């Protein structure tokens, strides 16, 4: 287990820290994904999927999808005067976005929400609860039975959606198989859903705990990037990522034997006082967290990992946070906590399980 910023950042950059642990950690529920790949195979597969999550594709094709889903969820509670921002917005928002980006039937939002919940429970099942494990494996089969026929049909009927983009993508004659696309969809639901879910909840909890900073963001929306970057540092959605070392590796405090599984403590690294001043304090205005690089592989926090496995969906998450924050602040002008500020819950991923808010009905 490593916790210092220097060691964790090295684990994400140095290829001696491999991702072979994912063969037993996530493959049983997702299949073989780009997380397990290395070298040219990883570079090619990543290049096949990355264009959909940045630049022109993200802004022109998928931002409207993100905006529509945020608006629809907010409309369900904006006239009520109270809501749970986690259960009524944060938990549903990214999954609905992913389903719509893929061009799947919107009537299946609830079904995909159920699958997402089961996959996350499986991945965090440290107690090895047999029912949780069985539900995760059942979800793997149900998702494959649902998605693979759609992938095969989409190959013959390409559109402008993400699934069509994955079917169409080709580099040097290499294309993704049906199984590879299904595995990526499964990974996207879990990784893209859980991180944005927790990030939205934590960002608003942090701002509500600091009313002066909430007022600053409300007045100057360019500060949303700072609020998101600082949330990623102070309250990262993912607190642990594993690696497996290919040889003996010296780190602070000793040597990790070859073949060992290494737990990289992201939450601890992001609060290392050797890296960040006053690390336990949430503040938008710190000068040791450059916002310009906070959503790239050059970031100096480790919430998105670093190096070759830096989160491919980082810019999608940034866009989702920007849209969600703007729309919530616009719709709820006097947003405030309805009860005591919640604590974070979870081990691998952490965030508020509930965030009760009050506001003047629209």
C-alpha positions, 0 to 999 in steps of 0.5 A: 500500500502506497500513499505518498504523492511521489510514490503514487504518481510514479506508480501511474507513470512507471511501466514496471507498475503494470495493470495485470491486476485487472485480469482478476479484478475487473475482467470477470464483470467487464471482459478484457478492456483497454485497462489491461492492455499495454504497449502498441495494443493499448495505444491503438485501442485507446486511439480508437476510442479517444476521439469521441471524448474530446474536441469537436466530437464532444462539443458538437455531438455530445454536449447537447445530449449532456445539457438535455439530460441535466435539464430533464433531471432538474425539471423533476424537482425544481418546483418542489423546493427540496431534493436529494442531489445524489439520488435525484440527480448525481447518480442518474445523470452520467448513466442517462448521458452515456445511454444517450451518447451510445444511441441506445433506447432512452426507455432503458435508462432505469435498466442501465442504472440497475446494471451500473449499480450492480457492477459498482457493487461487484467491484467494491465487494471487499467482503466477497458477499456471494449475492453481490458477486452473483449479481455482478456476474449476472449483469455481465451476461445481461448486458452482453445479451442486450448490447451485442445484438445492437452492436451487430445491427449498428455496424450495418446501420451507422449513425452519429452516435457513440456506438456507431463511432466505435463500430466505424473507428479504424487505425492501420486496419485495426477495428474493435470487435463486437466483444471489445466494444461491449467491454468498453461500454461496460467499462464506460458505464462503471468508470464514467458513471461512478466518477461523475456521480461522486464528483457532482455530489462532492463538488456541491457538498464542498461548495455548500460547506463553503458559502463564500466559495459557492457565491464566488462560483455563482457570480463567476462561472469560469471558476467551475473548472477550479471547483472541479479541480479542487474537488478532484484533489480534495475529495476524489471520487476514486480513492484507490487504484491497484497496480501489479509490479513486474519486478522488485521496486524500491519506494518510500519505506521499503521495497515492493516484491515482484508480483505484488499487488499495490494499492495506490491511495489516491485520496492520501496522495492528493493531500500530501503536504509535500505536494500541496499547501494546507492539503485538508482545506478545500479552496478554489484559490490555491496556487499549487493546483494549475487549472489549465492542466488539471484535466490532462495527463499533465495534472499535478493531482492523481484523481484521473491517474497519470501516464498511459492509463490517464482517464480517457473520459476526463474531458467528458467528465469536465463537460458534464460537471460544467453543464450540471453546475451551471444548470443547477446554479441557474435553476436553484438561485438560493441553493442551501443545505437542508440538513447537516453536511454529509460525510463521505462513504465508500472505500474504492470510491467515496462520496456523499450517499445523500445530499439534501438541499433546499431552495425556493421553488421555480 
